[in-house]
Structure formats: C-alpha cells, structure tokens
Amino acid sequence: MYEDRLTDTASTRVVRTAEFDLLRSLTQEPGSEGRLIAVLGEPGSGKTHLLSALVRERQWTALPATVYRCSSGDRERAMNAIRKLLWRARRAGEREEGDRPVIGLARRRHRPDRELVVIEDAHLADDQTIGELVGIAGGDPAPLVDVVVSLRPRQTPDRLAEAVSVTAAFGRTVRIELGPLDDEQMLAMSPVPAPYELRHRSGGNPFNLRALQALEHSARSGGDGALAPYEFAVMSEVRDLALAERYALHAAAILRSRFDADLLAEVAELDPLVASAALRRLVRRDLVRVEPIGTLFSIRDEVFGTLLRQMIDPCWAALAHQRALHRLSARGQAGTQIGFHLVSSLSRARASELAQIVDASQEIMETDVSECVSWLTPVLGEAPASTEIGARARLALSTAFGRLGRMAESRDLLFVVHESGAAVDPAALAEQVAFVSVVEGVLSQDVQTSGSRAASAACSAPAGSPGWSTSRSP
C-alpha cells in the first residue's frame, strides 16, 4: 500500500545527516559536564524525527536516553517528571549492573560519559521548568547530563530564547536550527519520490511534503487511510482549544489568508470582542500568523489549513463558506479571492457563479495550478460539456492537467469537448490540442514528433477534420 511505503520506510530514514551527526558527536564527547542543546525549527520541520533517531541509537548503549514530551495540559511540572524518569532509569541501570554476567555482550556495550535527557516541545513547559532550562543554558548550575530540547521559535518564551541565543554565542549552549530541506533531501525522504510541484508547495517542510503526498493519494484513490496520521497530528495540536478558539480557528481555515478580525468574527459567528481575544490566543499558539500588514492574519500554512478543513463539520464549513462569500462580495473582492468559497459553498452554483469560478481559476493558474484544478473539478459536475461554460471549464482543466504532466487526463478532456459539439472557438481548441501535443512530445523527449503533431493539430479544422477521428489513439 502507498501509505505503508510512505510511512514505514520513511519513518526511520534521516535525511538531515549533518544535524544528526552533530547531535551524535555532541552527546558522545568525553567529559563529566553536560550542556543544553537546543534544536529549533518550524512545525513539521523534523525535530521529533531527528531526536527519535538519536534516542534509537542511544538505546543500544549502557545509558539510554530519558525522554519527556511537554504539553500545555501537563498537570505536573515537567522538570519534576523528568527527575522521576531519570531516577527510575538509574535504578534500572543499577539492577542491570548487579545482574550482569562477567562475560557477555552486555559487558561490551558502549557507556557514554554522561546521561542524555531529551525534552520535546520544551516551549510548552511550565514556568518553573523554563526557569531551570534558562539556568542550565547559563551553566548555573552546570548540568551533569546532556539536555536536548526541541523548540518552535515562534512559541519559545522570550527569556529562554534569549538565554539560548546569548549562551550559544559564547559556546556554552549549542543551537541547531532546522531550515527547509533542499531538493535532494526531499527526494531522499521516501521511496515514493514526490513530484516537483509538491516539493515546491511544501516549502521544504518534511511534514508538509508527506501530507501533500497523502492528500494527493487520497484524492486519486477516494480513501483517507493515508491521511490519518497527519489528521491525527493536527487534532493533537488543537485538542485543548476552548470552544471560541476552536470556532475562530475553523473560520481561519475557511478564510485561509489575508483576513481581518472583523471578517473572522462574521464567518465564525462570534462576538467581535470574543473573536479578537480568541485570535490573539491562536497567534500565541502559532496556529494563526500575523501578516506583514499587521491588521491581517493567515492560517499557519497551506497544509495545516487543508488538513484542518478535512476535520471540520461539512455542514458548518459550507455555511461558513457562504458567509465568507457574502461578506467578501460586499467588500468588492476580486474573483480570485472568492473562487474558493464559491466552489466550497453548499448551495448549487448559478451559471454566473460557475463563470466566475472558471475566470478565477484561469487567473490563478500561473501561480497555483493545483488550486486551479481543485476549483475547476466541481464545475464539471455542474456544467455539461455541451454548454459554453462546461466547455470552457474543460479546456481550462485540460491546460492545468497539462501543466501538471497529467497528459492522459488532459487529452481525454479535449476529446470530450470535441465530441460534445459545444460551440467552441476552433482556433482556441486547436491551440489547446497543440499545447497538449507539445507537452507530450517534450515529456517523451521526442521533439521532432512533437513538432509534427503540433503543426498538424494547429492546422486542423473543427469537427469533421481528418485530424479528429473518434479513435483516441495518438
């Protein structure tokens, strides 16, 4: 299965080899004094994956790592829980030492000089734990264990962020930043190589890339098994939101980008003051981000918003799209800004709205061809190929499929338009046929054949021409 190959094989593969080697060397350095090692990265950048690889390797030594994951709902102070885990690990180690035979493989296990403590999502820790981490960063007191913490820069408390930055400058603390993956690393992530378009949309974020692959597979197969791990990750992150915050977040996912607090309040059906307060809390949680223009906001990223919309009640979402559509239309927004809401609206679209969707999709085709496909696909179910708007939608979708390299689907749509007898401009149809032929020729690296087919298509007449047979063979 696709999802098995995508998750199982990729789950243990480390593509951030430089960062992993640095972590391993730092925690294996000789000496009795430890240090704080901060691994920073955006959500989904691979912090947990990297630290899991370190913990897996450490488990074969005489001093396995002690791991703790912080949560905003923790009832116990994180550092107290960590001390308990360390105490249990030491007691277990002492018992193992006493029972160990004189000769055996266990005797030859490597014993690092220091214990290793891994604290995931340390930005969610309580104030006391944050204070202790600040002290460890400054060497007051000097830790006897290596403490590796994962942090999200936008959520890290200011005093911890400052302590890490200052002490890293003097060599006391090590700061490892996980930036976007390069193209080679993204290709190495999975035995199912992601196409360029998905790699580009992911922005080099490992979680986003895998989620986009799963979304594409789900759309093609009609099943949602591949999406489950990614939806669960999003659900885990938002599970402790208050009711008003949840409605505000859902409205933000519907609006996606460049919305203000008033629009959010109307779409979420919240009092403006309540919506504003919820929005501030969502920004602090890095679920919603502030645009460079300070009065506008956006959902954290495209993939997070898409996964979130998968989990929203569909009836509420459809009505929210209608509220967004009415409000944006009243503000005189362009078709590109309301096309998404037109497509997602529960009500059956009118012919004028279908035309708006097609026009808007053609406008965004240059910048976001995947979005263009998602807008045009529902139009095909509303407008038969024999109608003017149905033919336009299919020709536009054929172009979009051609840009994505989905040539069989692109070619099939052209035949559907031709055979429908719709009143289509023959020159426009011939131009589209030529485009598909050229792209197919380039993809097959047969430039000569491509040129002859394109020329033949460009000179072909409308229906009845020898170039248009009922056979779909090239």
N, C-alpha and C positions, 0 to 999 in steps of 0.2 A: 504494500500500500504506500501511496505517496507520503502520507503523514508519518508512517513508520520510518521511512527512509529519511524524511526531513528532520525528525526529532531525535530518533535513537542514535543515528550515526553522527549527527552534528552535535549531540549533547556533550560529547567528551572531546571534541576537537577544539584545540586552542589555536586561533589564528593570530592572536596578539602575542606572538612569541617573544618579542623584545621586552614587553612589560612583564610577561611571565618569568622570563629568565632573570630579570632584575629583582622581582619579588623573591624568587627562589634563592638568589645569591645573598640578598639582604638577610633573610631568615636563617641562612646557613653560615653566616660569618662567625668566626670564633669570638669568644668573649662572654663575660657573665652579665654585661649590662645590655638591656634591650632598648628599643626605641619605638616611637609611633610612626607608622607607615600609613599615609592617607591615600586611598585610591578614589579619585574623583571622576565623575562622568555623568552625563545626562541620563535620564531614564531610558533603559534599554540599551545602554552603550556596552554592556557586557561585564559589569563589575562583579555580579554574582557568579557568572560563568568563570571568570578569571580566578576568583577566590576559591571556588569549588575545586578547580584543578589543583590549586595549591594545597587545599585540605586533603584531597585524594592522595596526592603524592606524600604528604606528611604522615598519613595513616600507617605507612609501612616502616616508620621509624620507631624508636623507643619512646618518643614523646609526641604522640598525635596531637593535632590542633584541638583547641577548645573553641567551639563556635556558638555565637549567640546572635539572634536577629532581633533588632529593636522594632517596636511597633508603637503607634500613637496610643493604642489602647492598653499598654502594659500596666498591670497593677503593681508590680514590684519594680524597684529601681534596677535599672539594667546592670549597673556595676555590682550590686549585691548578688544578682542572679549569676553573673559571671564568676564571682568569687566562689559561689557554691559549686559551680561546674568544675572550676579548677581544683577545688578541694576533693571532689569525687574522683577526678581524673588522677590526682596524685595518690589517693588511697588505692585506686585500682592498680596503679603502677607499682606501688609498694607490695601489694599482694602478688602481683605477677613476678616481681623480682624474687620474692621468697619462694615461690613455687617453681621457678625456672630451673631446668636441669643444668648440670655443669657443662654438658656438651649438647649442642643442638643449634638449629638455625636461628632460634630466637636470640641466642647469645651474640650472634654476629650482626644483629640489626644495628643500623647507624643510630647513634644517640647525639642529637644536636646539643649545643651548649645551653640553649635557652628554650623555654616553653613558648608556644605560639597561641595567641588569642586572636580570633577573628570576630569582629563586631560588624555585622551587616546593617545597613541603613542607620548608621550612628546619628544621622541628622534628626532622627525621630526619638532619640534618647531623652530621658528626663533631665532636668536642670542640674541635678547633683552629678549625674554621670558626665554631662557635658563639662562641668567644672573639673572633674577628675581627669578627663581627657585633655583639657587645657593644661593642667598641671603636668601630665605625662609628656605632652609635647614640649614643655619647657624644661623637662628633667627635674621637676620638683614634686615628688621625689623621682629619682632615676629608676625606671622600671627594670625589674629583673626578668621580664618576659617581653617578647616582641608583640606589639599590639597593632594589628592591621585593621583599619576601619574603612568602610565604603561610605562615600558621601555624595549627595547630589548638591552641586554648587548653589543652586537657587534656593535650597531649603536648609542649608547649613547655618546654624546660629552664628551671628556675627563674631562673637568672641572666640568660637572655635575656629572659624575661617581665618580670623586674624592671627591666632596662635600658630596655626599650621603654616601660614604664609611667612610669618616672621622667623619661626624656628627652622623652616626649610631653607631660608636664605642663609642661615648660619650653619647648616649641616646637621642640626640636631634632629630634625624630622625629615622624612623622605616623602615627597609629594609626587604621586604618579597620576597623570591626567590621561584619561582615555578619550582621545579625539575620534572623529569619524574614521571608519575603515576605508582603506584605499580599494581600488577596483580588484586588485589581485587577492586581497584578503577576503573580499565579498565572494569572489568566485570559489575560494577555498573553503568557505563555510559549510557547504553542503554538497553531497553527491548529485543533487539536482540543481545545476547551475541556474541562477536567476538571470532572466533576460536583462538587457541593458536598461530598459525603461523602468523596471522595478528597482534596479540598483540605484538609478538616478533618483527615483522618488523616495527611496529610503533615507537618502542623505548620509549613507554610510553607517546607519544605526542598525546593529545586528538584529535586535528585536523587531524593528520595523520591517526589515527585509524579509525575515521569516514569516512575519504576519502577512505581508503583502503576497508572498507566495501562497500562503494558506488561503487568503481571500480569493486569489485568482483560481486556485484549485476548487474552492467551494463554489464559485460562480460557474465554473465549467461542468462540475460533476453534479451539482444540486445537493450535495451533502455538506454537513457542517462539522464533521468529525475532526478535520484538520484545524478548524478554528478554535476548538475547545480550550487548548492550553493558553491561547492568547486572550480569549474572552475571560478565562479564569484569572489571569494576571491582572486585567483591568478591574474585574469585580473585586479582587482582593484589595486593590488600592483605594477603592471608593466605598468599601463596605461600611465604614464607620461615619459616613456623612450624615448630618442632620437632614430632616425632610426638606426644609427650604433650600439647603445647599444642594441636595440631590436634584430638585426641580431646576435650580439655576444651572447646574452642570449639564443636565439634559438639554435645556434650552441653548446653552453654549454649543453643545454638539450639533444641534439643529442649525444654528446660525453659522457655525464654523469659524468665520474670521471677520475682523473689522466691524464689530458691533459695539454699540454703546450700552450703558447700564439701563437706559430707558427702554431700548428695544428688547433687551434681555428680560426686563420685568414684564413687558407685554406678552412675549412669547411664553414665558414661564407662568404667566398669570399670578404674579406675586406683587405685593405692595412694593412700590419703588424703594422705600427705605429698607425693607426686608431683603429685597433683591440686591441692593447695593452692599449691605453687610455680608450677605452670602458670597457675593462676588469677591469681596476683599479676602474672605477666608479661603476661597478657591485659588486665588492668586498666591496666597501664602503657601498653599499645599502644592503649588506648581501644576495644578490641573487646568488652570486658565492662565494665560500670559498677557501682559500689557504690551500693546503695540508701541512702536516708536512715537506715534502720536498718542500722548498719554491718556486721552479720553476714550480710546478704542481698545478692544480686547479681542483675543482669539483663543480657541481651544488649543491645548498644548501642542499638538501636532496632528497631521492628517490621519495617521494610522490610529492613534489613540481615539480620535473623534469617530472614525469609521467603526472601530470595534465597539465603542460605546453606543453608537446608534443601533448596532445589531442587538443590543440588550434592552433597549427602550421599548416600552409597550407600544405596539404598532399603531393602535388607535390614537393614543395620546400624541405620538410622533406625527401622525398625519394631520391632526388638528393643529399641532404646533407649527407645522409647515404652512398651513393655511393662514394662521395668524401672522407668521413672518411674511408671507406673500402679500397679504393685505397691507401690512404696515410699510413694507419696502415699496410697494406700488404707490402708496400715498406719499411717500417721500420722493417719488420720481426716479427710482433707481433704474439702472440700465438692465437690459435683458440678461446679460451675463451674471448679474447678481441675483436675479430671481429665477433663473432657469432651473437651478437645483430644487427650489421649493415647488415650482410648477410640476416637475417630474415626480416629486415625492408626495404631492398632495393627494388626499384620499378621493376627492371628487373627480369625476370624469372630465378630462380637459376638453375645452371647446376648441373649435378649429383655429381660432385666433391664437389661443394659448399654445397649441401644437406648433403653429408657425413661429411663435416666439421662441419655443424650445429649439427648433431647428436653426433659427437665426443665431441664437445664443451659442449653440454648440459649435457652429461654424466659426464664431468669433474666438472661442477658446481652444480650437483645435491645434493652433500653433504652440500654445503654452502648456496644455494638459490634454493630450489625446485620450487618455484613459477616462477622464471625466467626460469628455465628449461622447465616448462610447456609452457610458452609463446614462447619459441624458437621452441619446437617440434611441436606445434599445426599446424603452417603453412606448415610444411614438409608433413603432412598427405594429404594436398590438392595437393601437387606436386608429391608425390611418391605413387603409388598404393600399397596396402598391398601385392600384389603378387610379387613385386620386392624385392631385397635384402635390399635396403636402406629403403624401405617402411616398411618392417617387423621389421627392427632394430629400426626404429623410433617409431613404435607402441609398441614394447616391452619396450623401454626406457620410453615412456609416461605412459605405464601401471605401471611401477615401481614408477614413480613420483606421479601418482594418488594414488597409494597405500600408499605412504609416507604422502600424504595429507588426507588420510582417505576417499577418494572418490572411494570406493570399487566397486560400480556398474560399473562405467566407466572403472576402471582398469580391471575388469573381462571381460567386453564386448570387450575390445581391444584384450585380449588373444584369445577369440573365433574368432575374425576377422582374426587374424594371423593364427590360426589353420585351419580355413575354406578356407583361400586363397590358400593353397597349396604351399606357398613360401618355398624355400629351407632354412629352419631354423635348426640350430643345435638342435636335440631333447633334449639333456641334458640341453641346455640353456632355452628352452621352458618349460621343466618340472620344472626347478629351479624357473622360474618366477611364474608358477602355484602354486608351493609350497609356495612361498613368499606371494602371494595373499591369499592363504588359511590360512596361519598362522596369517596374519594380521587380516583377518576377524574373526578368532577364538578369537584372543586377544580382538578385539573390542566388540565381543559379550560375552566375559568372559566365553567362553566355551573351555577351554584348551584341554580337552580330545577329543572333536570333532575336534578341530584344528589339534591335533597331528595325528589323524587317516586320516584326509583328506590330510594333507601334505605328510604323508607317502605314501598314495595311489597315489597322484599326482607324487611324486618323482619316483615311480616305474612304472609309466605309460609309455607306448610306444608312438611313434608318431601317426599320423593319422591311424585310424582303431582300435585303442585300445578301450576296453570297457569303459575306463575312459573318452574317448572323444565321447560323444554322440552328436547328433545335437541339443538336448534339452539344454536350458540354465539354467535349474533348478539345484541348487547345489546338 
